[in-house]
Amino acid sequence: MKKIMLAFTVLLTLGLTACSSNGSDDGSEEATYRYRGEVVFSSYTTDGLKLTIRKNDCDASQETSDVVILRSAYDSNIVVGACVQVSTSDEGTIVTNISRSKSRSSLSRTGEY
């Protein structure tokens, strides 16, 4: 009887865990993907970064592509030559560096190094 109760408890716990991880309880909407591009020029202004982005899907071999100028919050990871993903959300335009891989070193993930 104890084994059956233990098995039932484990299954119930797994079921509740799976259900709780699927939902988004905070009510915030996720960012909507717009395009990828390469940062051509970046300048710091008083209200953040002024970025010039070439909409070439991070493919430098494309001959013609649109150029977009936008403002973003300061982020030291966004540098000239970086491949970025531009998306929109309720907070505005979000620019994320996708050319930089996550480090496997645990020291670099602590924020101290």
C-alpha positions as CSV (number, residue, x, y, z in Angstrom):
1,M,0.0,0.0,0.0
2,K,2.9,2.4,0.8
3,K,4.4,1.8,-2.6
4,I,1.2,2.5,-4.4
5,M,0.7,5.7,-2.4
6,L,4.3,6.7,-3.2
7,A,3.9,6.1,-6.9
8,F,0.6,8.1,-6.9
9,T,2.3,11.0,-5.1
10,V,5.2,11.0,-7.6
11,L,2.8,11.0,-10.6
12,L,0.7,13.7,-9.1
13,T,3.8,15.9,-8.4
14,L,5.1,15.4,-12.0
15,G,1.7,16.2,-13.4
16,L,1.4,19.4,-11.4
17,T,5.0,20.4,-12.3
18,A,4.3,20.0,-16.0
19,C,1.1,22.0,-15.8
20,S,2.7,24.9,-13.9
21,S,5.6,25.2,-16.3
22,N,3.4,25.5,-19.4
23,G,1.5,28.6,-18.3
24,S,2.6,32.2,-18.1
25,D,1.1,33.6,-14.9
26,D,2.7,37.0,-15.1
27,G,0.5,38.3,-17.8
28,S,3.3,39.7,-19.9
29,E,3.4,39.1,-23.7
30,E,6.5,37.7,-25.3
31,A,8.5,39.8,-27.8
32,T,7.5,39.5,-31.4
33,Y,10.4,38.7,-33.8
34,R,10.8,41.2,-36.6
35,Y,14.2,40.8,-38.3
36,R,17.9,40.0,-38.0
37,G,20.7,42.2,-39.0
38,E,24.3,43.4,-38.6
39,V,25.2,46.5,-36.6
40,V,27.0,48.9,-39.0
41,F,27.4,51.9,-36.7
42,S,26.8,52.6,-33.1
43,S,26.9,55.9,-31.2
44,Y,26.2,56.6,-27.5
45,T,23.7,59.3,-26.8
46,T,22.2,60.7,-23.6
47,D,19.2,58.4,-23.9
48,G,21.0,55.2,-24.9
49,L,22.4,53.9,-28.1
50,K,21.8,55.0,-31.7
51,L,22.2,52.0,-33.9
52,T,22.5,51.6,-37.6
53,I,21.5,48.1,-38.5
54,R,21.7,46.5,-42.0
55,K,18.7,44.1,-42.4
56,N,20.7,41.3,-44.1
57,D,19.8,38.4,-41.9
58,C,23.4,38.4,-40.7
59,D,24.6,37.4,-44.1
60,A,27.4,39.7,-45.3
61,S,27.3,38.3,-48.9
62,Q,24.0,40.0,-49.6
63,E,24.6,42.8,-52.1
64,T,21.5,45.0,-51.3
65,S,19.8,45.3,-48.0
66,D,17.8,47.9,-46.1
67,V,19.4,50.0,-43.5
68,V,17.5,50.9,-40.3
69,I,18.4,53.5,-37.7
70,L,16.9,53.0,-34.2
71,R,17.5,53.9,-30.6
72,S,18.0,51.3,-27.9
73,A,18.8,51.1,-24.2
74,Y,22.6,50.9,-23.6
75,D,23.9,47.4,-23.8
76,S,27.7,46.7,-23.8
77,N,27.1,43.5,-25.7
78,I,25.9,45.3,-28.8
79,V,29.0,46.3,-30.7
80,V,29.7,47.2,-34.4
81,G,29.8,44.0,-36.5
82,A,27.5,42.0,-34.1
83,C,24.6,40.0,-35.5
84,V,21.5,41.2,-33.7
85,Q,17.8,40.2,-33.5
86,V,15.3,43.1,-33.4
87,S,11.9,42.4,-31.9
88,T,9.1,44.4,-30.5
89,S,7.1,44.0,-27.3
90,D,4.9,46.1,-25.0
91,E,8.0,47.9,-23.7
92,G,9.2,48.9,-27.2
93,T,11.9,47.7,-29.5
94,I,14.3,45.1,-28.1
95,V,17.8,44.5,-29.7
96,T,19.5,41.3,-28.7
97,N,23.0,40.2,-29.7
98,I,22.7,36.7,-31.1
99,S,26.3,36.4,-32.5
100,R,27.8,36.1,-29.1
101,S,27.7,32.6,-27.7
102,K,27.1,31.8,-24.1
103,S,30.3,31.0,-22.2
104,R,30.7,27.6,-20.7
105,S,32.8,28.9,-17.9
106,S,31.0,29.1,-14.6
107,L,33.1,32.1,-13.5
108,S,31.8,34.2,-16.4
109,R,28.2,33.5,-15.5
110,T,28.5,34.9,-12.0
111,G,28.7,38.5,-13.1
112,E,32.0,39.1,-11.2
113,Y,34.4,38.3,-14.0
